[in-house]
Amino acid sequence: MLGTAPLWWALTVGLGGAAVGWFLPRAVLRYSPVTAKPAPAPPRPVLMVFTAALFVLVASFFGLSWQLPAYLFFVAVAVVLTVIDLRHHLLPNAVVLPALGIGFGLLALAATGENAWGALLRAVLGALVLFVLYLALALISPAGLGMGDVKLAAVLGLFLGFQGWGALFVGALLASIFGALVGLAMLTSRRGGRRSDVPFGPSMLAGALVAVVWGEILAREYLLPGLA
């Protein structure tokens, strides 16, 4: 389902992504916890290239649509949260909670422009479903999931739910698969001794980004072929 946008549009959005990536190191430092030895700013060129590539991917999928601003915002938030969680094992409320509110506002704008009120309702239900699921898992296994992961699940459920229940299912499934692969790699390389040594937020975000673009296709054609 890629290639729905003109090449000039995808490249223009990619340049915008590079510009956004220029400012993201500052956002990472601003929302990182205060420590006795502050971590240096993440490499600006790396974040510029990574953000630009993700912007191109999202723009290629959504094209000139009302949904594009919401998912570009999601990409920027995902990059910031991934870097902070990898560095500090923390998903700060100052990023996650506003992302939930701003994300809902942008998706409501998309629903207004596309008359997609059913998708907006599904997004709200998706946020609730994923939040409750992760909360239950965190209560069952507090060492495996933190409350930051639980709150992030509501944000992911919002953006995935707008795309469809298939995307929500695939996003949750990929988060578990990515998390297991990263944990296994850490254990086999002897760089991590426990599952809790590995932050789960980046796996959740990576799974969600893949599911936003390919989730419905994967669900309908491979995982849940009977999905309406």
N, C-alpha and C positions, 0 to 999 in steps of 0.2 A: 504493500500500500504506500510505498514511498514514491517520490517523483510526482506528486500531485501539485507541487508548486513550481512556478517558473524558476529557472536557474538563477536569474538575476535577483529574484526575491530571496531565495535561500542564501545566496552569497551576501546580500545586503544585511539580512538578519544575522549572518555569521560575523560580519564586521561589527554589528551592534553587540554581539556576544563577546567579541574581543574587548570592546570598550567597557562592557560590564565587568569582564574579568580583570581589567586594570584596577578597578576599585575593590574587588573582593578581598585581597589581602588585608586591607584596612578593616573591612567588616569582620574578618576572622579574628584579628587582634582585638577589636572592640568588644566582641561577644565571648572571647575566651576568658576562662577564670583567671583571676589574679594569682600569680605564683611568686615564690621568692626569687626564682630565676626565670623571667619571662622568655617564652619561646620566640625565636625570630619570626619575622613575617614570612609566610610561604612564598615560594618563588613566583613573582608576578607573571613572567612569560608562560610558565606552566599553566597557571590558572586561566590566562588569556586564551591559550590554545585549546584547553579542555572545554572551557565555557563556550568558545566559538564553535567547536565541533558539535557540542550538544545542541546549541541554538540552530545550527544547520539541520541536524537530524529532526528536531521538532518542527522547524519551519517547512522541511520537505514533506512531513506527514500532514500537518494541518493546513498548509498553504495560506491563502489570504482568507482567514476565517476569524470569527469572533472568539474562538477558543484559544487562539495563538497567544495573546498576552498572558492569559492565566498560566499556560504551561511553560512559557519563557520565565515567568516569575518562579514557577516551581523548580526549574533547572537551576536558577541562581541560588535559591534557598538550599537546594540539594548539595550544591558544590560547597557552600559555606558550612553546612552541617557536617558533611563528610570530612572536611579538613579538621574541624574542631573535634569531632568524635575520635578520629584517628589519633589526634595529638593528646587529647585530655580525657577520653572515655566519658564524654559529656555531651548532651544535647540540650543546650541552654533554653530555658523558658522564654527568654527575651527574643529568640528567633522562632521557636516552634509555635508559640501561642499566637503571635501576630500573623504568622504564615497561615494559620487556620482561618483567622478572620479575613485577612486580605484575599486569601484564596477563594473563600466563599463569595466575597464581593465580586471578584473577577469572573468567577463561574456564573454568578447571577447575571452579570452583564452579558456573558455569552448566551445564557439561556434567554435573555430578553431579545438579543439580536437574532437568535436562531429559532425563537419560539420553542425552546427545548426545556419546558418546565418539568417534564417527566425525568429528564436527565439530571436536573438540579435536585429533585426530590431523591432520586437514586443516589446522588452524591452525598447528601445528608445521611441517608440510611447507611451508605457504605462507610462513612466516617464512624457512625455509631457501632456498626457491626465489627469493624476492625479494632476499634477502641476496646470494646467489650471482650473480644477474643484475646487481645494481647494483655488486657488486665487480668483475665482468668489465668493465662499462662504465667504472668508475673507473680500472681499469688501462689500458684502451684510450685513454681521454681524461681524464687527471688534471685538466685545466683545467676540465672541465665538471662533474665530480662530486667531492665531498670524502668523506673517510671518515665524517664525520658523517652525510652522506646515506646511505651504505652501511649504517651501523648503524640509522638510522631506518627503512630499508627492511625490516629484520627485524621491527621493531615493527608497521609497517603490514601486512606479510604475515601476521602473527599475527592481527590483528583482522579483516582482510579474508578470510583463509582460513577463519575460523570461519563466515563467512556463505556461502562457496562459492567455487568456482574462477572462476565468472563475475564475482563481485565483485572478486576479486584481479586478473583481467584488466582490468576496467574501471578499477579504481583506478590501475594502472600506466599505462594508456593516457591517462587524464585528467591524470595528473601531467605527462606529456610534452606534452600539448596545452596545459595551463595554463602550463607553463614556457615553451613556445614563444611563446604569446601575450604573456606578460609581457615576455619578452626583446625581442620585436618592438616592443612599445609603448615600452620603454625606448630602443631604438635610434632609432625614428622621432621620439621627443621629444627626442633628443640628450642624455638624462640618463644614458645608460650607453654606454660605448664597447666593451665586450666582453661575451660571454655570461657570463664569470665574475663580472661586476659584479652579476649578478642571483642572489640566493640561491635555491636550488632547493627547500629544505625546505618553504616555504609552499605551493608548487605541489603537492608530494607529499602534504602534509597535506590540502589542499583536495580533491584528487582522491580521497583515501581517505575523507574524510567524505561526499562525494557517493556514492561507491561502496558505503559501508556501508548506505545507505538505498535507493539505486536501482540498485546495481550488478547484482544478479541479474536484475532486470527488464530492464534495458538489454541485458544479455548474451543472455538467453534470447529476447527478442522482437525485437531489432534487430541486434545485433552477431554473436551466435553462436546463431542460431535452432535449430541441431541439438543444442545443449547439453542433456544429460540433466538 
